[in-house]
Amino acid sequence: MSVSIEDYKKKKDFLVCVDSDGCAMDTMNVKHFKCFGPELVKEWELDDYRKEVLDKWNEVNLFSLTRGINRYKALATVLSYIDSKIRKIEGLDEFVAWTENAEALSNSVLEKAVLDAAQGKMNDFCLKKALSWSKKVNSKIASLDESELLPFEGVRDSLKQIHKTCDVAGVSSANRSAVKEEWTRTGIAEHVDILLCQEDGPKDACIAALLKKGYEAGNVLMIGDAPGDVKAAEQNGVHCYPILVKKEKESWLNAAAAVDRLLKHSYEPHEKKMLAAFWKNLGAGV
């Protein structure tokens, strides 16, 4: 499994892109419940408002149409809520501006932004706190028991079948080290050709980079569980197969059949039905 888009070479005419947390891996809830939210409370010393802050974090990241949003975009949203409803967050404007303008939303890019802010005599307080929070989240995730970080039922078998006729790419907004470890440990990596993560840019940019390897847009399918996955597919003119929240097993059991339709260029009518079910399922409160 390659992690370099520069070295990646197209092998088959069809490509299936797969998201990780909440899509291939049943890891989304545990990471937000045990890592992202609690570390936010600790980093900004919000114990007095713990329930409200955690409820807001989970709403943004799990139980609304922003499900699956990049961690820094989510942090900007929740900190803005805290700033307006609970207490002021020092340096928030500078951090929000970074999330809106950065070339990629990752730790390495934020580290450079912290240095640039200091040299430019900007308020880097929130930028530093965000970086500290993100690193602590990564450490916390790394300490989770492996039994809490497993694929959804049907994922391995489906990807094994799909990989016989299609190239397979991991396209995730999570950090690469965590996804690579999880996919390697659980056997998913055996059926994946390349893994692109937050370090490589947003999902739409990752799909665009893959298309430049010679795939026709009509021969590409994005499998994801969040609105951001659908949007990334739409922005590149490729197909999407949604994994329905709380119906993941059923979704994965039907994934190979959806890919068969893709191979026969007959997926579009099915896609419309699946996306309608996806939006209905998500809009019903997840």
N, C-alpha and C positions, 0 to 999 in steps of 0.2 A: 504493500500500500504506500504509494508516493505521497509526500506532503509538499511537493514543489510543482507549481503550475508551469514553471519554465521548462522543467524536464518531462512533463507529462505528454504522452502521445496517445492519440485516438487509436483504438484497436477495432471497434465495431461501429456500425452506422448509427446505432441508437444509444442514447445515454439516459440513465436514470439517476437523478440527484436525490439524496436522502438526508433529512435533518436528523439530529441526534436527540437531545433532551425533549421528552414528551412525545417523540415520534418513534424513533427506533428504540430508544432507551426509556425505561420506566423510572426516570430519575428526576423529573422536573419538580414534582411536589416536594420530595425530600430535600432537594437542594435549596429550594426557597424557604421551606419551613424550618430547616435546621441550620442553614448557612447564610444565605443572602439577607433575609430579614433580621435575624438576631444580630448579625455583625453590623448592620446599619444602626440598630439601637445602641450597641456598644460604642461604635465609632463616634457617634454624635451625642452620646450620653443622654439618651431619650427614655430611660427606664420609667420615668413618671408617666410617659405616654405610650408605653410599650404596646398595649393592645390596639390602640388606634393606629399606630405606625405600622404594626405588623399586618393588620387588616387591610390597610391601604396598599402596602407592598404586595400582598397576595392578590388583591383585586386587580392591580395593574398588570401583574406578571402571570397570573393563572386564570382568573375568573372574569375576564372581559375581552373586548375585541383587541386589546393591546397584548394579549397573551403571546409569549415568545419574543418580546421586545428585547433588544440589546440591553445588557446590564446597566450600561452608563445612561442610556436613554431612560430606562426605568428609574434609575437613581435621580436623574434630573427632574422627572415628573413627581416623584415622591418627596424630594427635598423642596420642590416648589410648593407642594401641598403643605408641608410642615411649616415653611416660611410664611405662608398666608394664614394658616389655621392654628398653629401651635406656638412656634417661636421663630425668630429671625435666624436665618442661616448665613453666616458670614461668608463672603466671597461667592455667593450663589450665582450671580450674574455672569461672572467669569467662567464658571464651570458649565453653565447652560450654553453659553456662547461656544465653548469648546465642543460640546456634544453636537452642536448644529453645524460646525464648520470643519471639524477634523477630517483628515483623509481616511482615517479608520478609527474605530472606537475600541482600542486595546490598551493594555498596560504600557507597552513600549511607546506608543504614540503619546499617551498621557505623561509618561516620564519626561519626554522631550518638552511637552507643553509646560510642565512645572518649571523646568530650567529656563525656558523662554520667558515665562511670566516673571520669574525672579530677576532676570536680566533687564526686563522691560519695566521693572518696578510696578508690576500689576499685583493685585491682591490674589495670591496663590493659595490662600488658606483652604478653600473648598477643593481646589484641585489636588492638593496634598492629601486631604482627608479622603477624597474619593479613591486615590491611588492606594492609600493605606488600607481602606475598606476592601478594595478589590483583591489585593494580595492576601488579606486575611480570609476572605471568602474562598480563594483558591486553596489555601492551606486547610481550611475547614472541610472543603469538599474532598481533599486528598485523604483526610482522616476518617471519612465515612466508611462504615463496614461494607465490604464487597457485596454482602447479601442484600444491601439496599440499592445497589447499582447494577441492575440486570435488564436485559432487553425485554420488550413486550413479547408475549407468546406469539409464535409464528414468524417473527422477524428473520431469524437465521434461515429457516427453510425457504421463506419467500425470496430473500436476497440470493440464496444459492440458485434457485430456479431462474430468477431474473438475470443473474450474471452469465447464464449460458448464452443469452442472446443480446445482452446489452452491456456496455461499459457502465460501471457504477461509481458515483462520486459522493462522498460525504460532504454536505454543505451545511455548516453549523455556525451559529453566532456565539457558541461557547468557546472557551480557550482550548487550544490544540492539545496541550499535554493531557488534560482530563479526558477529552474525547478519544484521543489515540489510545490511552491506557484502557479505557472502558471497552472500546471496540476490539482491541487486541485480546484482552483478557477473556471476553465473552465469545470470541470466534467470529464476530461480524467482519473484522478486518480481512478475513480470508476471501470474502466475496466483494471487496471494495478495491477499486483501482487507485483512487486518489482521495485525500482528505483535505478540505479547505475549511478554515475556521475564522474566528474573529480577527486573527492576525493578518488574514488575507483580504479583509474588507467586508462590507455588508454582503448579504446573500445575493442581491441582484448583480453586484459587481463580480462575484465569484461565478455565477452562471454565465455572465457575459464573457468572462475570461475563458470558460470552458467552450463556449460556442465558437470562439476564435480558433479552436483546435480543429475545426472542420465539420462540426455537426450541423445539420439543418435544424432550425428551430422546431419544426413539426415532428422531429424525431427525438425530442427531448422531453422528459417528464420529471417534474419536481414532486417528491413525496414529502408532505409536511403536515403539521398539526395546528399551525397558527396562521392568522391573517397575514403576517409578514411573509410567510412562505408562498401564499397565493399571490401576494403583490409582487414578490421577486420574480415569480414565474410570468405574470402578466407583463411586467416591465420588459421582459426579454422575448415575449411572444412564444413562450413554450407552454406545454401542457402542465396540469397540476392534478395530483391524486391526493385528496385530503385524508388524513388519519383523524377520525372523529374521537374527541375526548370522551372517555368512559366507554368507548366502543372500539378500543384499539385492537383487541384480538380479532374481532370481526373484520375490521378494516384491513389488517395485515393478511388475513386468510384470503381476502379477495384481491390483494394487490397484484399477484402474478397474472390473474385474469385480466386486470386492467392493462397491464403491460402487453399482454397478447393482443388486445385491441389496438394498442399503440403501434405494434409491429404491422398490423393489417391496415393501418391508417383509418380506423373506424372508432377511435376513442372519443372524439369530440361530443357526440350526443350523450354518452355515458358520463363524460366529464361535467356537463351541465347539471345532470341529476345529482352527481356526487357533491358538487359545490353548493347546490341548493340545500342539500341535507347537512352539509358542513356549517353553513351560516345559520340554519335553523337550530342546529344542535348547540352552537356556541352562543347564539342569542338567547337561548333558553336558560342561560345562567350556568352553562358548562356542567 
